Amino acid sequence: MATPIQMPSLSPTMKEGKIVKWLKKVGDKVSSGEAVAEVETDKSNLEIEAFDDGYLLQIVVGEDQMAAVGAPIAFLGAKGEKVDAGKSAAKPAEAPSAAKPPPPPAPAAKPAAAPPPAAPAAGGGGGGRIAVAMPSLSPTMKEGKIVKWLKKVGDKVSSGDAIAELETDKSNLEIEAYDDGTLAEIVVGENQTAEVGAPIAYLTAKGGKAAAAAPAPAPAAPAPAAPAPSAPAQASGGGQVVPLRREEPAAAGGRRLRASPLAKKIARERGLDINQVRGSGPSGRIVKRDIEEALTKGVSAPAAKKAPAPGARPAAGVRPEPQVVPLTSMRKVIAQRMTEVKPGVPHFYLTIEVDMDAAVKVREEAKAMDLKVSVNDLIVKAVAMAVRRYPKINVSLQGDHVVQYSTVDVGIAVALEEGLITPILKDADQKGLQAISTEVRELAERARKRALKPDEYTGGSITVSNLGMYGIDQFVAVINPPQASILAVGAVADKAVVINGQLAVRKMMTATLSCDHRVIDGAIGAEFLRELRGLLEHPTRLLF
């Protein structure tokens, strides 16, 4: 009897996942614990592993197709077992679909009968087409707009080629092909939008093997929606997952490298260690331009980053993974009660005044030496160091787990005409003031041009929102999830203050910290602000 491989539930918010790539083809032998497919969720890309031994009899959900949590995506069984064994295993998925209003019961049986031709096609030739789907390029992206098609119908396309320019809610990016072939049809025209996962074009496969992806997706579309009512019961029987560590070096064991075949070929021919290259394609995929940039900068630099891994502080390019800690009983109750009082993310606020006289003098000294260091750069550096010294604020609540970050990545709020974006300054605690100044300006400039890569505006430990340049004395900022805190910074202005019993005029600044009360308490926020004030009032500490 064939055994289904089901779409697992990989995050608390996950309702469906997209098959990015099948790592096995129909007819392949599969062992328990072996990765069979790569799936894209609402959070990251992961590998699904088989729970049983057998042969891959049938692929139900093709590449770039979606499936609901708990839906069968493939079937395992004995060698030579017929497809109707898979059909009988799929019958529980057909029953719920008959209950759903849109698809009537009679047609629901036809999609179930359609997959048998797809099984042979996966192993042999076929003249089908390959769908190019709208990729998910940021956590908040639900749809994207095609700005420009870089290929036209009839053009030959190679894996890694940019085929279209896409406008998302954050920036403009290029969509690259994952397969070789010919552009057969453009579904979404220029200046038109499409939802994430929807086909925007079709390729005619170059060879029979490439065409295998086309027959499977068509009948698979009804299948994911069918088992949705029973998803919670089936999710536990799905697959075990292994995170794809996209930023780890090659020493991290047998991780699966996300790179286009063209990128791999160029790297191999030029003797470049592709594991040290950072991908800019969809989901962090390494593409041709990434290899060319690495070769332009020189191949020795990435190799040097790999050596100092044993140190207490991670070397550049070797960023430690965050730790996932289950919520304690006390923290669960706090999170529940705070959410009842303030639905969504329950904020609380702490405000301090900071004497910025010494910080302003540092800025003036830097200016005299022709160094571009702003007050905001000093604040960013101080925030990063304070986060490093008080790691309890460097957390995020995701479902029923607290994620403790091991790196200090500071978001910088940048105002655009269309709204607001927060580029992320990574490892800000390890960078000098001049490096922070240069990188912040470069990120802000590219943000205004909508040229940021997805990993440059996602994640982060804390955000700094500075409205001082607009003459705002004090304000309260809203947290940018999944972060758990944000610092609102006002203007530096002359104020009359009492120092040692004497009235004096000092350059003062107000800073307000907004915290997620589900994971950060008042005392933690207060300790962080005390450290921040100490760093800014004695800025020479920022140098050590």
VOKENU-812234 format. One line per field, with one value per residue (C-alpha): residue in one letter; x, y, z. Coordinates in pm, 1 decimal. Layout:
BEGIN
type = (A, ...);
east = (X, ...);
north = (Y, ...);
up = (Z, ...);
// end
This chain:
BEGIN
type = (M, A, T, P, I, Q, M, P, S, L, S, P, T, M, K, E, G, K, I, V, K, W, L, K, K, V, G, D, K, V, S, S, G, E, A, V, A, E, V, E, T, D, K, S, N, L, E, I, E, A, F, D, D, G, Y, L, L, Q, I, V, V, G, E, D, Q, M, A, A, V, G, A, P, I, A, F, L, G, A, K, G, E, K, V, D, A, G, K, S, A, A, K, P, A, E, A, P, S, A, A, K, P, P, P, P, P, A, P, A, A, K, P, A, A, A, P, P, P, A, A, P, A, A, G, G, G, G, G, G, R, I, A, V, A, M, P, S, L, S, P, T, M, K, E, G, K, I, V, K, W, L, K, K, V, G, D, K, V, S, S, G, D, A, I, A, E, L, E, T, D, K, S, N, L, E, I, E, A, Y, D, D, G, T, L, A, E, I, V, V, G, E, N, Q, T, A, E, V, G, A, P, I, A, Y, L, T, A, K, G, G, K, A, A, A, A, A, P, A, P, A, P, A, A, P, A, P, A, A, P, A, P, S, A, P, A, Q, A, S, G, G, G, Q, V, V, P, L, R, R, E, E, P, A, A, A, G, G, R, R, L, R, A, S, P, L, A, K, K, I, A, R, E, R, G, L, D, I, N, Q, V, R, G, S, G, P, S, G, R, I, V, K, R, D, I, E, E, A, L, T, K, G, V, S, A, P, A, A, K, K, A, P, A, P, G, A, R, P, A, A, G, V, R, P, E, P, Q, V, V, P, L, T, S, M, R, K, V, I, A, Q, R, M, T, E, V, K, P, G, V, P, H, F, Y, L, T, I, E, V, D, M, D, A, A, V, K, V, R, E, E, A, K, A, M, D, L, K, V, S, V, N, D, L, I, V, K, A, V, A, M, A, V, R, R, Y, P, K, I, N, V, S, L, Q, G, D, H, V, V, Q, Y, S, T, V, D, V, G, I, A, V, A, L, E, E, G, L, I, T, P, I, L, K, D, A, D, Q, K, G, L, Q, A, I, S, T, E, V, R, E, L, A, E, R, A, R, K, R, A, L, K, P, D, E, Y, T, G, G, S, I, T, V, S, N, L, G, M, Y, G, I, D, Q, F, V, A, V, I, N, P, P, Q, A, S, I, L, A, V, G, A, V, A, D, K, A, V, V, I, N, G, Q, L, A, V, R, K, M, M, T, A, T, L, S, C, D, H, R, V, I, D, G, A, I, G, A, E, F, L, R, E, L, R, G, L, L, E, H, P, T, R, L, L, F);
east = (0.0, 143.6, 235.3, 166.6, 429.9, 234.4, 304.7, 421.7, 340.7, 674.4, 573.0, 280.6, 153.3, 198.5, -114.6, 47.9, 391.0, 539.2, 752.8, 1067.4, 1247.9, 1210.8, 1535.9, 1412.4, 1236.2, 972.7, 1129.1, 1410.3, 1474.0, 1413.9, 1539.2, 1386.6, 1539.4, 1643.1, 1553.2, 1301.5, 1196.4, 1271.9, 973.1, 926.2, 718.4, 608.7, 932.8, 1214.2, 1315.0, 1338.1, 1387.1, 1120.9, 1250.4, 1085.4, 964.3, 961.3, 1172.6, 1048.2, 1038.2, 893.4, 581.5, 410.7, 466.1, 132.7, 249.0, 493.3, 768.2, 652.1, 310.1, 138.3, -5.2, -203.4, -58.6, -142.0, -204.3, -26.3, 252.8, 386.2, 351.6, 606.0, 562.0, 715.4, 908.6, 674.4, 361.9, 84.9, -44.5, -391.6, -225.3, -150.1, -505.7, -652.1, -421.3, -533.8, -905.6, -921.7, -804.5, -1085.0, -1363.3, -1320.3, -1297.9, -1646.8, -1777.6, -1628.3, -1873.3, -1654.2, -1545.3, -1838.9, -1789.8, -1780.7, -1491.3, -1306.5, -1249.4, -1087.7, -791.0, -726.0, -710.9, -484.8, -161.2, -89.8, 44.4, 259.1, 446.5, 597.2, 661.5, 879.6, 1106.3, 1100.7, 1033.1, 744.2, 646.6, 493.6, 562.2, 729.8, 556.1, 753.2, 586.8, 576.7, 840.1, 801.8, 1079.3, 989.5, 787.1, 518.1, 491.3, 153.5, 179.6, 427.2, 407.4, 594.5, 777.7, 950.3, 996.8, 1364.5, 1282.8, 1014.7, 812.4, 1031.7, 1358.8, 1582.3, 1626.2, 1903.1, 1889.4, 2003.8, 1899.1, 1704.6, 1372.9, 1172.1, 1202.1, 967.5, 838.4, 757.3, 637.9, 1003.6, 1221.5, 1271.7, 1435.5, 1495.0, 1324.2, 1555.6, 1472.5, 1538.8, 1527.6, 1654.4, 1406.9, 1218.0, 979.2, 651.3, 393.5, 379.5, 79.4, 127.4, 208.2, 408.7, 253.0, 25.4, 28.7, 17.8, -12.5, 283.3, 298.7, 84.8, 233.5, 357.3, 496.5, 562.1, 876.4, 884.7, 1131.0, 1461.0, 1457.8, 1226.1, 1354.2, 1295.3, 943.9, 858.5, 770.0, 492.1, 244.3, 257.0, 154.7, -168.7, -352.4, -184.1, -364.4, -693.7, -513.8, -363.1, -694.5, -882.3, -742.5, -746.7, -1025.7, -826.2, -487.1, -437.2, -488.5, -258.0, 21.3, 193.0, 231.2, 408.7, 782.6, 1068.5, 1247.2, 1607.5, 1672.0, 1876.4, 2156.0, 2212.7, 2486.6, 2699.2, 3028.9, 3098.4, 3225.5, 2867.9, 2832.5, 2614.1, 2384.6, 2219.9, 2362.1, 2109.6, 2272.9, 2182.7, 2361.9, 2522.5, 2660.4, 2800.6, 2962.6, 3133.7, 3252.6, 3392.8, 3573.2, 3722.2, 3821.6, 3590.7, 3458.5, 3087.2, 3005.6, 3159.3, 2940.2, 2625.7, 2320.7, 2103.3, 1844.4, 1501.2, 1527.3, 1900.5, 1985.1, 2333.9, 2310.4, 2549.9, 2588.1, 2683.9, 2971.1, 3084.0, 3083.5, 3283.5, 3539.5, 3568.5, 3637.5, 3887.7, 3850.5, 4094.7, 3877.2, 3594.2, 3838.6, 3992.0, 3653.3, 3629.4, 3933.5, 3857.7, 3542.9, 3658.4, 3676.7, 3435.5, 3299.2, 3181.2, 3397.7, 3248.6, 3045.1, 3008.7, 2693.1, 2569.1, 2212.8, 1958.1, 1851.6, 1486.1, 1367.1, 1015.1, 809.0, 809.5, 473.1, 510.9, 597.3, 301.1, 61.9, 222.4, 196.4, -166.9, -273.5, -84.9, -244.1, -589.2, -528.8, -356.6, -434.5, -168.5, 168.7, 120.4, 353.8, 491.5, 711.2, 1014.0, 1156.8, 1491.4, 1674.0, 2036.9, 2307.1, 2454.9, 2725.1, 3012.5, 2860.4, 2822.0, 3188.1, 3294.2, 3096.5, 3260.3, 3606.4, 3531.1, 3407.4, 3732.2, 3919.3, 3695.5, 3521.0, 3148.3, 3008.1, 2661.3, 2487.1, 2263.3, 2569.5, 2676.6, 2326.5, 2323.4, 2661.8, 2552.4, 2227.4, 2418.6, 2664.9, 2386.0, 2200.2, 2517.8, 2560.9, 2192.6, 2101.0, 1761.3, 1634.2, 1767.4, 1467.9, 1157.1, 831.8, 741.2, 445.4, 505.7, 884.5, 1120.7, 1396.5, 1719.0, 1934.7, 2309.3, 2387.9, 2316.7, 2149.3, 2011.6, 1730.6, 1746.5, 1407.2, 1423.8, 1139.1, 1039.3, 775.4, 565.2, 611.1, 876.3, 1141.3, 1399.1, 1730.2, 1924.7, 2282.1, 2418.1, 2668.5, 2649.9, 2817.0, 3132.5, 3164.5, 3348.2, 3179.3, 3322.6, 3206.4, 2859.3, 2838.4, 2936.2, 2707.3, 2404.7, 2430.1, 2471.4, 2171.7, 1954.3, 2048.7, 1966.7, 1643.5, 1530.9, 1614.8, 1421.4, 1734.4, 1766.7, 1795.3, 1538.3, 1789.0, 1885.1, 1545.3, 1424.5, 1499.9, 1696.5, 1737.8, 1600.5, 1516.7, 1627.7, 1374.0, 1516.8, 1290.7, 1524.8, 1621.7, 1254.8, 1257.1, 1056.7, 1145.5, 982.4, 760.0, 655.4, 733.5, 546.2, 740.5, 832.3, 761.3, 923.0, 1142.6, 1043.1, 1165.0, 1219.8, 1392.6, 1233.9, 1493.2, 1410.4, 1610.8, 1928.6, 1847.7, 1976.4, 1787.3, 1821.4, 1908.1, 2024.5, 2372.8, 2520.1, 2265.8, 2354.0, 2145.8, 2323.9, 2248.0, 2321.2, 2248.3, 1976.8, 1799.1, 1487.7, 1474.5, 1167.9, 1192.1, 884.9, 890.3, 684.1, 560.5, 511.4, 887.8, 1046.5, 970.1, 1012.7, 1328.9, 1501.9, 1410.4, 1526.2, 1865.2, 1910.2, 1830.4, 2063.9, 2347.5, 2254.5, 2262.1, 2599.5, 2747.9, 2617.2, 2717.6, 3067.3, 3113.7, 3478.9, 3331.3, 3201.0, 3559.1, 3635.6);
north = (0.0, 337.2, 577.1, 950.7, 1215.6, 1511.7, 1884.3, 1939.0, 2235.9, 2415.9, 2733.7, 2851.8, 3076.6, 2830.7, 2726.5, 2612.9, 2561.9, 2575.9, 2297.5, 2473.2, 2164.3, 1787.6, 1625.1, 1281.9, 1177.9, 912.8, 567.6, 670.1, 464.3, 659.7, 578.9, 700.4, 1035.5, 1118.5, 1463.6, 1430.5, 1788.8, 2149.8, 2353.7, 2729.5, 2837.9, 3180.3, 3198.9, 3015.8, 2733.4, 2386.7, 2027.4, 1760.2, 1419.1, 1081.9, 886.6, 551.0, 341.5, 273.0, 400.2, 732.5, 619.3, 945.9, 1321.7, 1491.9, 1852.2, 1973.6, 2230.0, 2589.9, 2459.2, 2515.1, 2258.2, 2304.0, 2176.0, 1805.5, 1755.1, 1462.4, 1586.7, 1245.3, 869.8, 605.7, 233.2, -92.7, -103.9, -155.0, -81.0, 55.4, 410.8, 303.6, 225.3, 593.5, 673.7, 469.1, 643.1, 978.1, 907.8, 1068.8, 1390.5, 1371.5, 1351.5, 1701.1, 1849.8, 1721.3, 1908.8, 2238.2, 2453.0, 2554.3, 2214.2, 1970.6, 1604.8, 1467.6, 1681.2, 1623.2, 1260.5, 1367.5, 1553.5, 1245.8, 1031.0, 1277.1, 1223.2, 872.9, 1019.6, 1259.9, 973.6, 835.8, 1189.0, 1260.8, 978.9, 1012.5, 1261.0, 1493.9, 1802.5, 1993.2, 2343.7, 2472.7, 2744.1, 3047.5, 3148.5, 3486.9, 3444.4, 3551.8, 3803.4, 3944.7, 3836.2, 4097.6, 4036.2, 3910.5, 4020.4, 4175.9, 4395.1, 4316.7, 4638.4, 4509.1, 4182.2, 4127.3, 3836.8, 3810.2, 3511.4, 3283.6, 3380.9, 3103.5, 3108.0, 2949.8, 2872.6, 3183.4, 3427.3, 3733.2, 3725.8, 4006.7, 4305.0, 4290.2, 4563.0, 4443.1, 4629.9, 4688.5, 4719.3, 4636.0, 4300.8, 4070.0, 3731.6, 3460.2, 3135.2, 2809.1, 2598.6, 2597.9, 2632.9, 2876.8, 3146.7, 3007.3, 3240.3, 3555.9, 3537.7, 3863.3, 4165.7, 4473.8, 4697.6, 4408.6, 4240.4, 3875.7, 3701.3, 3517.6, 3164.3, 3244.5, 3161.8, 3470.3, 3288.8, 2945.0, 2793.5, 2517.8, 2267.7, 2217.3, 1838.6, 1560.7, 1561.2, 1932.2, 1895.7, 1662.1, 1951.4, 2067.1, 1776.1, 1738.4, 2093.4, 2105.6, 1825.4, 1916.7, 2248.8, 2104.9, 1854.4, 2099.0, 2270.6, 1945.0, 1823.6, 2165.5, 2074.7, 1778.1, 1954.8, 1972.8, 1597.9, 1511.7, 1759.9, 1541.8, 1265.9, 1489.0, 1526.4, 1609.7, 1930.9, 2044.8, 2423.5, 2543.0, 2750.0, 2985.0, 3193.4, 2914.9, 2818.0, 2482.9, 2344.8, 2323.9, 1964.5, 1838.6, 2134.1, 2176.0, 2467.4, 2701.5, 2810.3, 2815.0, 2561.1, 2846.8, 2998.4, 2659.8, 2609.9, 2951.6, 2911.2, 2564.7, 2686.1, 2989.0, 2801.2, 3003.9, 2855.6, 2905.2, 2835.9, 3173.1, 3363.3, 3534.4, 3485.9, 3775.1, 3569.6, 3457.8, 3287.8, 3364.6, 3170.4, 3227.4, 3345.6, 3447.2, 3810.8, 3703.0, 3493.7, 3778.0, 4021.2, 3776.9, 3731.5, 4108.1, 4157.0, 3870.2, 3511.0, 3530.7, 3754.0, 3504.8, 3226.2, 3446.5, 3483.5, 3110.2, 3062.7, 3245.2, 3042.3, 2914.2, 3265.3, 3387.6, 3645.3, 3518.9, 3620.8, 3816.9, 3581.9, 3320.0, 3432.7, 3207.9, 3080.6, 3214.5, 2986.5, 2881.6, 2849.0, 2731.3, 2981.6, 2923.8, 2886.6, 3232.0, 3392.3, 3219.2, 3369.8, 3712.8, 3693.8, 3583.2, 3854.4, 4132.4, 4035.0, 4043.9, 4400.5, 4520.2, 4289.0, 4221.8, 4325.0, 4466.5, 4768.7, 4944.1, 5253.2, 5381.0, 5732.4, 5881.7, 6210.3, 6187.7, 6454.9, 6463.4, 6729.5, 6479.1, 6297.6, 6622.1, 6705.8, 6366.6, 6441.3, 6785.1, 6632.9, 6374.5, 6650.7, 6844.2, 6532.9, 6510.6, 6200.5, 6175.3, 6062.3, 6184.7, 6187.9, 5912.1, 5697.1, 5737.4, 5638.2, 5328.6, 5218.0, 5279.2, 5085.9, 4791.7, 4778.2, 4808.0, 4519.2, 4309.5, 4377.5, 4313.7, 4020.3, 3972.0, 4252.3, 4077.1, 3843.1, 3779.6, 3594.3, 3347.3, 3126.1, 2951.5, 2998.9, 3280.2, 3327.2, 3447.4, 3610.3, 3560.4, 3853.6, 4224.5, 4359.3, 4713.8, 4840.7, 5203.0, 5355.7, 5535.0, 5753.5, 5709.0, 5891.3, 5573.7, 5500.0, 5360.3, 5090.0, 4964.0, 4851.6, 4622.9, 4702.5, 4355.9, 4292.3, 4660.2, 4594.4, 4475.6, 4772.6, 5100.6, 5440.3, 5515.0, 5178.7, 5230.9, 5578.4, 5453.2, 5149.5, 5335.3, 5598.7, 5333.4, 5132.7, 5445.8, 5552.5, 5212.1, 5200.4, 5524.0, 5373.7, 5057.5, 4853.7, 4665.9, 4286.9, 4097.7, 3997.6, 4365.4, 4467.1, 4154.5, 4038.4, 4257.5, 4284.6, 4636.7, 4942.7, 5303.7, 5560.8, 5914.0, 6213.9, 6463.9, 6610.6, 6711.8, 6907.0, 6645.5, 6657.4, 6330.0, 6060.2, 5698.7, 5445.4, 5126.4, 4798.7, 4644.2, 4266.4, 4020.7, 4254.5, 4308.0, 4666.6, 4999.6, 5318.0, 5653.3, 5934.4, 6304.6, 6617.3, 6721.1, 7066.1, 7310.2, 7275.1, 7412.9, 7131.2, 7108.8, 6959.2, 6927.5, 7177.5, 7434.9, 7542.6, 7476.2, 7464.0, 7127.7, 6958.7, 6710.3, 6436.5, 6235.9, 5865.5, 5642.7, 5264.2, 5066.2, 4701.5, 4389.1, 4309.5, 3943.6, 3881.4, 4197.4, 4330.3, 4682.6, 4602.4, 4462.3, 4772.3, 4999.9, 4827.3, 4858.6, 5232.5, 5289.6, 5128.1, 5326.0, 5655.1, 5570.1, 5496.0, 5818.4, 6040.1, 5884.8, 5820.4, 5715.2, 5382.5, 5329.6, 5285.0, 4992.5);
up = (0.0, -99.3, 182.9, 138.2, 201.5, 336.8, 346.6, 707.2, 930.6, 960.9, 1145.3, 1360.8, 1079.3, 795.2, 607.3, 285.1, 132.3, -215.4, -359.8, -482.0, -603.7, -598.9, -487.4, -599.1, -917.3, -977.3, -956.8, -721.0, -409.2, -87.7, 263.4, 588.4, 685.4, 329.6, 190.7, -92.4, -164.4, -85.5, 29.0, 59.5, 359.0, 483.4, 683.6, 506.8, 275.3, 429.2, 322.3, 370.5, 471.0, 417.4, 720.5, 536.2, 302.7, -48.3, -403.9, -514.4, -701.4, -778.8, -741.9, -675.4, -633.1, -893.5, -858.1, -801.9, -697.1, -360.7, -120.5, 200.1, 527.0, 557.1, 185.2, 13.2, -210.0, -318.3, -257.7, -158.3, -209.1, -324.4, -650.5, -945.4, -740.4, -961.7, -951.5, -834.2, -501.6, -483.1, -584.9, -304.5, -60.2, -195.6, -147.8, 197.9, 31.3, -224.9, 27.5, 173.9, -174.6, -252.0, 51.2, -69.3, -272.6, -571.9, -715.0, -762.1, -662.1, -1017.5, -1147.0, -817.9, -923.8, -1252.4, -1104.3, -886.5, -1202.2, -1384.9, -1189.1, -1334.4, -1663.0, -1456.0, -1292.7, -1612.5, -1738.5, -1438.4, -1528.7, -1904.0, -2177.2, -2226.5, -2418.6, -2131.6, -2006.6, -1692.1, -1490.0, -1374.6, -1047.1, -873.8, -598.9, -236.4, -180.6, 162.0, 467.7, 394.7, 20.6, -100.6, -462.8, -702.5, -1012.2, -1333.7, -1422.5, -1734.6, -1920.3, -2003.0, -2237.4, -2501.5, -2620.1, -2828.8, -2658.1, -2529.3, -2150.3, -1942.1, -1571.5, -1384.6, -1660.8, -1548.2, -1732.0, -1571.0, -1338.4, -1041.6, -809.5, -456.4, -147.6, -55.4, -364.3, -730.6, -808.6, -1101.8, -1141.5, -1267.1, -1441.2, -1260.1, -1579.3, -1937.0, -2220.8, -2439.6, -2317.5, -2446.9, -2291.8, -2078.7, -1845.9, -1650.9, -1863.8, -1775.1, -1505.6, -1403.8, -1062.0, -960.4, -625.3, -476.1, -619.4, -923.9, -1267.7, -1451.5, -1755.5, -1900.9, -2044.9, -2303.0, -2162.5, -2337.8, -2290.2, -2178.0, -1821.6, -1777.4, -1912.1, -1628.6, -1403.5, -1633.1, -1628.9, -1252.0, -1153.2, -1351.8, -1172.9, -846.8, -812.4, -679.4, -455.3, -203.5, -136.0, -90.7, 242.1, 410.0, 660.6, 787.9, 783.2, 1161.4, 1197.1, 909.2, 975.7, 1231.3, 975.2, 723.5, 689.5, 919.2, 821.6, 814.7, 787.1, 490.7, 643.6, 355.8, 517.3, 667.0, 508.0, 350.9, 681.0, 802.6, 684.5, 400.9, 357.2, 17.1, -178.0, -339.8, -664.7, -1031.2, -1252.7, -1445.4, -1122.7, -1015.7, -1355.1, -1357.7, -997.4, -1075.8, -1388.1, -1213.0, -896.8, -670.4, -345.8, -408.1, -41.6, 45.6, -201.6, -78.3, -297.4, -414.6, -603.7, -477.6, -136.4, -120.8, -435.7, -579.1, -940.2, -1214.1, -1104.4, -750.1, -889.0, -1114.2, -819.4, -607.2, -885.1, -929.4, -557.8, -554.4, -442.6, -152.6, 64.4, 116.0, 205.7, 475.2, 643.4, 692.7, 914.4, 1243.1, 1324.6, 1668.0, 1819.2, 2082.8, 1843.4, 1506.0, 1213.2, 927.4, 710.5, 985.6, 1158.5, 1439.9, 1422.5, 1674.8, 1957.6, 1981.7, 2341.6, 2439.3, 2635.8, 3010.1, 3186.8, 3340.0, 3008.6, 2839.5, 3095.3, 3057.6, 2678.7, 2697.5, 2943.3, 2768.9, 2436.7, 2597.3, 2713.7, 2394.1, 2099.5, 1841.7, 1983.8, 2336.4, 2357.4, 2661.3, 2656.2, 2848.6, 2803.1, 2902.6, 2846.5, 2737.2, 2774.3, 2423.8, 2484.6, 2464.9, 2167.1, 1973.0, 2043.0, 1903.6, 1589.7, 1556.0, 1600.6, 1332.8, 1101.1, 1155.9, 1036.7, 725.9, 863.7, 795.8, 1130.0, 1229.0, 1565.2, 1430.5, 1358.3, 1721.8, 1834.1, 1611.9, 1745.0, 2106.2, 2050.9, 1903.3, 2193.0, 2449.3, 2282.7, 2290.5, 2663.2, 2743.4, 2515.2, 2684.7, 2463.6, 2150.1, 2120.4, 1915.1, 1987.7, 1713.7, 1797.6, 2129.2, 2115.4, 2201.5, 1944.0, 2107.9, 1841.3, 1849.6, 1621.5, 1663.8, 1350.1, 1379.0, 1155.2, 1038.8, 958.0, 620.9, 495.4, 131.1, -69.8, -69.1, 302.3, 534.8, 503.7, 753.5, 600.2, 834.9, 940.5, 1017.9, 1300.3, 1393.8, 1730.2, 1552.7, 1315.5, 1374.7, 1352.8, 1008.4, 872.5, 1022.3, 870.5, 524.4, 529.4, 667.7, 395.3, 127.1, 253.7, 277.3, -74.6, -222.0, -20.8, -185.5, -525.4, -431.4, -495.3, -164.6, -162.2, 50.7, 318.4, 359.7, 498.4, 680.4, 1032.8, 1270.7, 1648.4, 1704.8, 1494.9, 1540.9, 1420.9, 1428.6, 1361.8, 1523.3, 1186.7, 1143.1, 1470.6, 1664.1, 2035.0, 2137.8, 1987.7, 2032.1, 1757.9, 1668.2, 1678.5, 1343.2, 1374.2, 1414.8, 1620.3, 1983.8, 2032.7, 1858.8, 1975.4, 1889.3, 1889.6, 1906.6, 1825.8, 2008.0, 2148.1, 2409.2, 2735.2, 3085.2, 3326.1, 3686.6, 3727.8, 4078.7, 4206.5, 3941.4, 3643.4, 3314.0, 2943.5, 2784.3, 2454.7, 2547.8, 2353.1, 2436.5, 2349.4, 2390.5, 2380.3, 2268.0, 2378.0, 2313.4, 2665.9, 2578.7, 2580.5, 2728.1, 3077.0, 3209.8, 3404.3, 3092.7, 2893.3, 3176.9, 3200.4, 2826.5, 2832.9, 3127.3, 2932.1, 2619.5, 2809.4, 2962.4, 2619.1, 2464.0, 2756.3, 2753.5, 2380.5, 2411.2, 2534.1, 2181.7, 2065.8, 2296.7);
// end
